[in-house]
Amino acid sequence: MLPRERIIENENLILSEYACKSTDSRGRRVYEKPCDFRTDFQRDRDRIIHCNSFRRLKLKTQVFLIPHGDHYRTRLTHTLEVSQIARTVACSLGLNEALTEAIALGHDLGHTPFGHDGERVLNKLLPNGFAHNLQSKRVVEVIEKDGKGLNLTYEVIDGIVAHRGNSAPPITREGWVVRLCDKIAYINHDIEDAVRGGVISQSDLPKYPVEFLGDTKSKRITSLVRSLVENSGEVVRFDDETARAFAELRDFMFERVYTAEPTVAEKDKAGHIVEYLFEHFFKHQDELPALYQQLAVRDGAETAVGDFISGMSDEYAIELFSDLCIPRGWGVK
C-alpha cells in the first residue's frame, strides 16, 4: 500500500462525517497523476509553502506599518498563527487537517503591501475594485509559477476566497474553521502588538470580554477554541455568549486600534506610494516585468498593474517609489 493510500484509509476510519476527505475532492482544474506519498490537499499545502507569494508575506504589513522591533507581527507570522489555531480546531473536530492547513496558509497570498490600506487604495483605483481574498485566488490560479498557477484543488481555492467575512460561505467545514480562526488570530495578536506599541494598555480592554474569555492572549484563544470545539457539528460556531464577548472585543479593536491615530499616522503616505506606483506603471507598461506585460495584453493594463503592485512587499514598494521619485546624489567615484 502506498503512503497516500494509507493516509486515505486512515481518513475514512478516523475523520468526522462532516470532514472533507481526500476522496471527496472535486479535483484540480488540470488533472495530475496522484502523488505516491501525499494526498492532493497535502500537495496543495506544500505548493503554497514553496511559492514566491508565500515568502513575500514576511515583508508585508499586518497592522503596524514598518514597525521598529523584531516581535511585531507581519502578514507571514499572522498566517502561521491562523494555521496553528485552525489545525488545532480541525483536529479536535475530526476534520481534515491538511485541507485546513492549506486554506490557512494560502488565505492571504493576495494581500497588498501596507496591509488593508494598500487594499483600499487599489480598490479605489481598479474599475472592478480589489479584494485581497479574490486576489489570493488569482495568485494561485494565474500569477504563480510564471503565469502557470499552482493548480490547487477546488476546496482549497474555495476556502481561500471564502475566508473573508463578506464573501460567500465556504463549502467545507474546514473552510469555516479557517474563516473563524483568522479572526481569533488577528484580534488577539493585534492586541498584543498594540500593547507593545503603546497604542493601548492592558487595562483599556473591555471588562466583559476579559472576564469571560481571559486576561491573556493564551487564555482568550483557548476559550475561543474551546467554544468552537464544544459547539460545532454540522455548523462550525461559537456558543452565543462567547460570540457576544468576542464581538465586543473586535469592536473595541476597530475603534481603538485599527482606526486610531497612532496606527493611521503613516497610512496616507503608504496610500500615496501605492497610488503613485499604479499611475506610473499604467503609463509605462513597458517597465512592467515580462509576466505582467503579458497579463496586460490578456486581462487589461489596470488588472496587470494591480497584480504587480499587490504582490509587492512593503520594502520593495518603498524602494521602487524612492528610485522613481527621489533624486540620486551626483559625484565622482
URFEN-V960115 format. One record per backbone hydrogen bond with DSSP energy under -1.0 kcal/mol. CO is the residue of the C=O (numbers start at 0). NH is the residue of the N-H. If there is no record, write none. Layout:
co->(CO & CO)
nh->(NH & NH)
This chain:
co->(1 & 2 & 3 & 4 & 5 & 6 & 7 & 8 & 9 & 10 & 15 & 20 & 21 & 26 & 35 & 38 & 39 & 40 & 41 & 42 & 43 & 44 & 45 & 47 & 50 & 51 & 54 & 55 & 56 & 56 & 58 & 59 & 66 & 73 & 74 & 75 & 76 & 77 & 78 & 79 & 80 & 81 & 82 & 83 & 84 & 85 & 86 & 87 & 88 & 89 & 93 & 95 & 96 & 97 & 98 & 99 & 100 & 101 & 105 & 107 & 113 & 114 & 115 & 116 & 117 & 118 & 119 & 120 & 121 & 125 & 130 & 131 & 132 & 133 & 134 & 135 & 136 & 137 & 137 & 138 & 139 & 142 & 143 & 144 & 152 & 153 & 154 & 155 & 156 & 157 & 163 & 171 & 172 & 173 & 174 & 175 & 176 & 177 & 179 & 180 & 181 & 182 & 183 & 184 & 185 & 186 & 187 & 188 & 189 & 190 & 191 & 192 & 193 & 193 & 194 & 200 & 201 & 205 & 206 & 207 & 208 & 209 & 215 & 216 & 217 & 218 & 219 & 220 & 221 & 222 & 223 & 224 & 225 & 226 & 227 & 234 & 238 & 239 & 240 & 241 & 242 & 243 & 244 & 245 & 246 & 247 & 248 & 249 & 250 & 251 & 252 & 252 & 256 & 259 & 260 & 263 & 265 & 266 & 267 & 268 & 269 & 270 & 271 & 272 & 273 & 274 & 275 & 276 & 277 & 278 & 279 & 283 & 284 & 288 & 289 & 290 & 291 & 292 & 293 & 294 & 295 & 299 & 300 & 301 & 302 & 303 & 304 & 305 & 306 & 308 & 312 & 313 & 314 & 315 & 316 & 317 & 318 & 319 & 320 & 321)
nh->(5 & 6 & 7 & 8 & 9 & 10 & 11 & 12 & 13 & 14 & 18 & 23 & 24 & 153 & 3 & 42 & 43 & 44 & 45 & 46 & 47 & 48 & 49 & 50 & 54 & 55 & 57 & 58 & 59 & 75 & 313 & 74 & 68 & 77 & 78 & 79 & 80 & 81 & 82 & 83 & 84 & 85 & 86 & 87 & 88 & 89 & 90 & 91 & 92 & 94 & 15 & 99 & 100 & 101 & 102 & 103 & 104 & 105 & 108 & 110 & 116 & 118 & 119 & 120 & 121 & 122 & 123 & 124 & 125 & 128 & 134 & 135 & 136 & 137 & 138 & 139 & 140 & 141 & 142 & 143 & 149 & 146 & 148 & 147 & 156 & 157 & 158 & 159 & 160 & 161 & 166 & 175 & 176 & 177 & 178 & 179 & 180 & 181 & 183 & 184 & 185 & 186 & 187 & 188 & 189 & 190 & 191 & 192 & 193 & 194 & 195 & 196 & 198 & 199 & 197 & 203 & 204 & 209 & 210 & 211 & 212 & 213 & 219 & 220 & 221 & 222 & 223 & 224 & 225 & 226 & 227 & 228 & 229 & 230 & 231 & 232 & 242 & 243 & 244 & 245 & 246 & 247 & 248 & 249 & 250 & 251 & 252 & 253 & 254 & 255 & 256 & 257 & 259 & 263 & 264 & 266 & 269 & 270 & 271 & 272 & 273 & 274 & 275 & 276 & 277 & 278 & 279 & 280 & 281 & 282 & 283 & 286 & 287 & 292 & 293 & 294 & 295 & 296 & 297 & 298 & 299 & 303 & 304 & 305 & 306 & 307 & 308 & 309 & 310 & 311 & 316 & 317 & 318 & 319 & 320 & 321 & 322 & 323 & 324 & 325)
